Structures are given as structure tokens and as C-alpha cells.
Amino acid sequence: MKAVTYDKYAGPETHELREIPIPEPGEGQVRLRVGAAGLNPWDWHIYRGDPWLARFSFGLRGPGERVVGADAAGTVDAVGPGVEGFEPGDRVFGFLGFGAVADYAIADASKIAHTPLTATDEEAAAVPIAAITALGGFEDGGGCEGRSVLVIGASGGVGHMAVQVARVLGASRVVAVCSGPNAAMVTALGADRVIDYTREDVLDCGETFDVVYDTVGTTRLTRLKRIMEPGGVYLAAGGLGGGPLLGPAWAIFSAKASSPFARRKVIVVGTEPSHENLTRMAGWIEEGKVRPVIAETYPLERTAEAFARLEAQHVAGKLVVQVA
């Protein structure tokens, strides 16, 4: 089978489209005939070994031979021992961790769900990490029912899902922060107001919020507290920059450390997709309450180009690789 692989920590220019053996599912696993793979910052932080701390999990000396991509959608091709609820021919989507950008891939049955009837493989592949990161963050933070929500980085992969999920969970008001060219998209997804960060400082917005969901971490919590209610919750979902040691975790650690001084609760967002929460998300997609926005779909041969664009960190929505 064809797969996009790497064997050292480096950029996408070192990835190779190669022929490798078709994998076999083990206990509790299924094999997918992949239709599409969704790309995430998770992927490039792993294949670059960036930040350095990630290498304790993925290999200090090197990653070994790996296939890129964590999110996939496709058709069940084979079922391993102990799997219930899935059989060959089922359309599914979910979180693989590795191996998505390939003709065939292995997934734990506990981390996939049946694809929404209304979704293509490309749309379903764009969902898992982004949507469940949004959902898990809000639920860990006490939910959104009747609360005012600010989403910073609202046009990105996680951010555009957070705007929609906040609305589904009953937020009284959703305000989004992104650049002006993406304002129309974010408004269409359910934002009541869009703040163009290139023209307006969010600290001067004239509103206060019960929940702040932050995917970029560029404004310190000690400053953000002035637009947060006294009992407000800050959801730290990532950050830009941060250096080679901590990377995006720096913004998260910084927010956590400043929580006592800002007198605001900080929740570190880190939910992993599961069968249960993916099934819940699939229902919202079928009902038309949530939809992934795909900025562009790339053929398998242009995967490196897609990752290079993703690393530039200015994608509105998601990038997807069409495999089948």
C-alpha cells in the first residue's frame, strides 16, 4: 500500500510516499480503507519532535518509521478480535494517533464512530481532534449553558469548531476573535460578534465573558481578566511560539501559573476523541448543528505541501488529504 512516511524528526520536505506492508488489526482494533485524512498541528509537532519534551513520548533518538496523520475517515476493511459494533463495510471516522495518510490504517475501536450520514469522508476526517478538543474544553470548564463565551483564534481548526460547539451547548452569546478576512465565515458558524484582531484590541471590546476559550495564547491571562467575569473560566487550548523546549505548552503553563494572581480558574484543554464523544458529534453534524469548514483538499502526492501550509498557522478551517 502507499503511505506518507518519515523516519527522523524534520519538516515535511523529508516525508516520502512509499510502498509499505498492509497492517493487520489486533485485539480491539479495526483496519480502515482510508478515504481521507484530516491534518492537525498535533501531526507536525510529532513529526518535528517539537517541542523537545514531546520526544519523551515519541522517541528520544528518533521516531522510528512512522506514517503521518492522526485523523481519518474511511471504510472498515477488517475487524480484529474483541471488536463489537463495527463490521467490514461500515463507514467510520476517528482518531488514530498515527498512520492516517495511507491506503490502509489501524484504529482502536474505542476511538472511532460511524460517519454521519450527511458527511463525506473528507468532511468526517476534518472533525475528530478539532471538534472533540472544543467539546472537551467546554465540558471540563463547566459547560456553556446561559454563559457568554469568547473564542480567541476562532477561524482555526479548533477555533471554528469551538464557536459552533459553544452555540450547541447553549451559550447565551458567542464572540469570536480572528482576522477580518475570516469574519464572514465565523459569523456564518454562529458568532454573534467578530473582533478583527488586526484592527481592534480584544481588551477594548467593551464586554465581559464567563468563558474564554483561547487557542493562541498571545494575550496573558493577567490582562485578559479585565474582560472576564469574577467567576470566569479560562480554557487554555494551545499557543503560538513558545520555543523549542515547551512550544505551545508554554502559553498553557504560563496561564496556569498566573491563575492565582489573575483570580480566574484555568482549565488545560486536552481531551482525546472517544467512541462516545465522536458519536455525539456525529449526531450534531447530521442535525446540521455543526459542520467542518475545509479550506482545501489535497491529493496524496501533495501531502508535504499541505503540511507546509498548515505549519504557517494561517489556515481558516481545516486541511484534508484525499487518499482513496
Summary of the structure (lengths in Angstrom):
residues: 324
radius of gyration: 19.3
end to end distance: 11.4
largest distance: 58.2
contacts: 1205
relative contact order: 0.18
helix: 35%
strand: 27%
